[in-house]
Amino acid sequence: MQHNGAGETPNGEPPPLSFSAAAPLQMATSRVRRFAQEGRTVPQPRVMVVFSAASDSEKPGDAMSGADKGEEEYRKPAIPVANLNLAKSLRTLDAPEEFPEVIPLNVGGTYFTTRLSTLRRYEDTMLAAMFSGRHHIPRDAEGRYFIDRDGTYFGDILNFLREGELPQRDRVRAVHREAQYYAIGPLLENLEDTQPLTGEKVRQAFLDLLPYYKENLERIVEIAKLRAMQRKARFAKLKICVYKEEMPITPYERPLFNSLRFERSESEAKLFEHHCEVDVSFGPWEAVADVYDLLHCIVSDLAERGISADQQCIGVCDKHLINHYYCKRPIYEFKITWW
């Protein structure tokens, strides 16, 4: 058989490619020798590691499946083994707590002892919820159940839960606040039907007729405080206008106009609108309660906040309005004493 060419097989096809395993090794050896002759350091080979998430299509028989599996296990966060003792303790906490029949209490440092049934007298109260067994209640060093609340009036709360007994009049307001905290509805209803809370409800119905009463009360306090600090004085004086009706007459002239009503159109009413030159103004309102009743409310509400206030009438606003009409609103001087 004849060869068609030096590089062809007898059948005319090119010879298959062949690779020598020694060729890369010879190249590497010669490169190392060259670096050694030139006195240079042989560079270290660079290695790049690529992490990839395992796909569902990978098969266990793949060449790198074993290595990938090991890397995946290394990267996974450790999952704690379930603690059987912890699970058991959690189930114990979920179970209702058992209480003794006689309950020792520590309310803000004051000690009480009562029956469990007394604390559970009314279902929709805070005490009944606390001692229902569904909530954890801390204990003090002596084992008493601790309630972080002032215990001064807690005895009145227990007396009502035991026998329906109401507190004395001078303790009604304070016990009412405690009954609100413990959400004891029946006690709140009974207290609101006794003095002084009944009178307070009647008084508040009158004050609701004055839209800016609370705001004006705050303004009196702020002006008096600022004025006393500026003057370095023990007290401060304010001018306050208190009027019940828009009619331009004084309280002393009112008996002469008992049967007279001033009917004015809207345009005429604007002629009577003005602001008296005072610090604060209250009025008008429609009620049987008069100017002196409102003055009493102002003084008593300031006293409730620990502020001493004295008042006296110093005249009227004599501003001319129209024709022979003048303002005639009474002006009172309030003296606020700070210490």
Beta strands, then each sheet from edge to edge (+ up, - down):
strand 1: 102-107
strand 2: 110-115
strand 3: 145-147
strand 4: 235-242
strand 5: 280-282
strand 6: 308-316
strand 7: 320-322
strand 8: 325-326
strand 9: 330-337
sheet 1: 2+ 1- 3-
sheet 2: 5+ 4+ 9- 6+
sheet 3: 7+ 8-
end
